Amino acid sequence: MTSLKIDTPTAVRQGEELDLIKLNYCIKSQLPDFEEITKVLQFPGGYSNLTYFLKTANREYVLRRPPVGAKDIKGGHDMAREFKILTAIKSTGYEKIPNPIIFTDDETVIGCPFYIMERVQGIILRAKDAPKLMQTVAPAEMRKLSEALCDNLAALHAIDIESTGLVNIGKPEGYIQRQVEGWHKRYLSSKTDEIAAMDTLAAWLKDNLPNEAKPTLIHNDYKYDNVVLNSNNLSEIIAVLDWEMTTVGDPLMDLGTSLSYWAEANDGAFEKTFNLSWVEGNLTRQEFAERYAEKSGRDVSNILYFYVFGLFKNSVVIQQIYSRYKKGLTSDPRFADLIFGVKALSKKGIKSIGSGKMI
């Protein structure tokens, strides 16, 4: 356990620097007592929003901003919305989120809207940590951790969205159909290659729309590298991060997305870059779904549909990032081969439909 390091920021990538003078001036204009930021680093993980480490004399913070070229993606990377959601969730008494501090849409500061929140210090397990985990964490401990992740998802879905007003952050009625159609449109607008499997998945999802369950708060990007763990007790989740895509809708859409990230030992190399859930001891996808059903009381007999939707959605997200790279809006070398990821996930979706189970 102790050999696992707390998530550590590194030097800011070239072209993604922040203007510290403008940043400090902006914050001071809203929060006069805020200490001066003296150090800026960047968290290296993730393909989407850019996340920075800010240090003052006595405190540590995190700044989130959209990626370069994000204006091309309609409806995505909305910092104002994410900040409002964090603020609203905090008011419900759910404590496993960072405390939101400040938001601004003044693009003269760093070139885009951004917000700042308190840093929650702990361990974030990324896919690259898998080899170390296999050497340092017993399978029984990984089992406890994967169970905790599942249980916390059920707890998120139990938050009262009616009395808290969180029901107003989205339009739950017709959510599944809107999501299927919306992600298909996003795919078509960012398409760079002909991939028959993507067209097949879009048609299948539209033709097999399920009845919707009672809506809940849904995170929409719930996986290992979006939770912060207690460095002294890996199975304790102390914060959930990245609420960018949070809304209200059928909770099985959230579960399906999580399962689409949930790589297993027999999955391909690309899928394993999403998550370290393939490390020995973790629940399988089916076990995760069954435990969720037990904890939430929900029927998951149609989980295949939601899993396939998750694969499709992830494929589109990857396609959008790859499209930005192809347009020259980002030069990050990690993005160059992402089209192969779109093909891998869509193929997995086709195989799952054919077999009638999550593959």
Protein Blocks (a to p, Z undefined) as FASTA:
>chain_A
ZZpccdddddddehiaccfklmmmmmmmmmmmlccdfbdcddfehjkbcddddddfkbcc
ddddddehklmpghiailklmmmmmmmmmmnopabbccdfbdcfbfklnopacddddddd
dddddfklmmmmmmmmcfklmmmmmmmmmmmmmmmmmpcfklnommmmpcfehklmmmmm
mmmmmmmmmgcbdcfklmmmmmmmmmmcccdddddddeklacfklcccdfklmklcfbde
hjllgccddfklmmmmmmmmmccfklcfklmmmpcklpghiacfklmmmmmmmmnopafk
lmmmmmmmmmmmmmmmmmmmmmmmmnopaccfklmmmmmmmmmmmmmmmmmmmnopaZZ
